């Protein structure tokens, strides 16, 4: 029988020569050809390689049997990891090198991007600004399509994500905030622009709710940055990159059709992007202004809010 097993093993090597992992198929091939299903792969390996039980004792501790790793790798050199660490010889100079390199600081630590890479444009890897491939509209569209396809046949996963994100308020968790961005009341905010606007509201005793969850007409849940006196929705955006602009424009478009027609939406951004936003958003219920124009922003809030006293929450 042992000779037959060795002969079928040689046939299996020829038959599965073109496959990536022939040893995944050869044991099954031998058992099928000889109709010997009561033998396991370890016993097959021992027969093919003429191994006996005494050959499997660990050569270091001489007590335990070496571990069987698989039909391809065979048996390990030692019976366990502890045995390997205990008896394996350390290469010369290994301890010296490890102690010498321990705690050595990186040569790049503390250097700026230009000091490391110079002024040349990077052809691969990280790119700044509009050159960043992740901010291209076509790439962001591909990512969105991939996410939608992953949810297409799994509606339970969609509902699970929504419940986790909004009902359990994981989205509003402190872990997703930058802990260095706080307003005057030590409340965490997500950007410097939000900190500026939050401080403006606090200084003028204007009541507001931060990050109100709103159900859109497409049944998606979106978070609005600020809600003032249940009358005025405020969205703050850096509006710097084209990919961000397209996403933000879509959010405003759906939000506009989801809320009461009498309510206004105030969009605040950097001064240099105000005209761009106005050209891309033509609607009487949407007001666009620079976050740095404090007096104009306060007048807009007073004109579009029912609470004229601006009492604090």
C-alpha positions, 0 to 999 in steps of 0.5 A: 500500500505504501508503494501505491501511495508513493506512485499516486503521489508522483502522478499527482505532482504531474497532474497538478503541475500547472496549479498554484498550490498542487499540495492542496489537491494531491492528498484528495487525489491519492485518497480518491484513486486508492479509495482510502478515506480513513487515512489523514493527510499527516499519515500520507505525508509520513508515508511519502517521506518515509517518516516514523514517529521517532523522527517527529520528536523535537530535536531540542527538548526531546520530549514533545512531537513536532507540529504538523504544518500541512502537506506542503510544509510538513512538520515544524523544526520545534514542538512549540514557539517557547521551545524555539525561543529557548533553544534556538541560537541567536545570530551573532551581533543580533542583540548588539544591533537591536540594542543600538537601534532601540529608540533611535529617532527617524531622520525625517522627524520634524521636517516639512514636506518640502524639506523631504520631497523638495519642490518637485511634483510627486508623480505617485503616492500622496498629492496635494490639493486638486492633484490628489486623485481622491478628490477627482470627481470621476474617482469619487463617483467610482467609490460611490458606485462601489459602496452602492453595489456593496449595499444593493443586495443587503438592505439589512446592512443599510438599516444597521448602519443607519441605526448605528450612526444616528440612533446610537449617535456613533456619528456624533461621538467624540472620537470623530472630532478633532480634540483641539477644535473647541469653542468658548464653551469648550464644545468640540467642533469639526473645523475652524470655521465651525469654531468661529461661527459657534463663538459668534453665536455664543457671544451674541446669546443666540440659541442653536442646536449643533448637528441636527439629524434631518431625514431627507426626501430620499429617505437618507439621514443627513446632519445639518451643522447648525439649527438656529431657533428651529427656523434657520438651517446653517451649513458651513463648508470650506468648499475648496475642492471640486469633489467636495463641492459636488457632494456639498451641492447635492446635499444642499439640493436635497436638503432644500426640498426636504425642509419647510418651504418657509425656512431658509438655509444659510451657507457660510464659507471662506470669502474667496468661495462666496461668488463661486457658491452663488453662481452654482446655487441660485435659490431665494431660500438659500443665503450665502455669505462669508463666515468672517462677515460677522455683522452681515451674518448676524443681520441675516440671522435676525431677519430670518429667525422668529426669536428676536431676543436671541436667548441662550439655550 
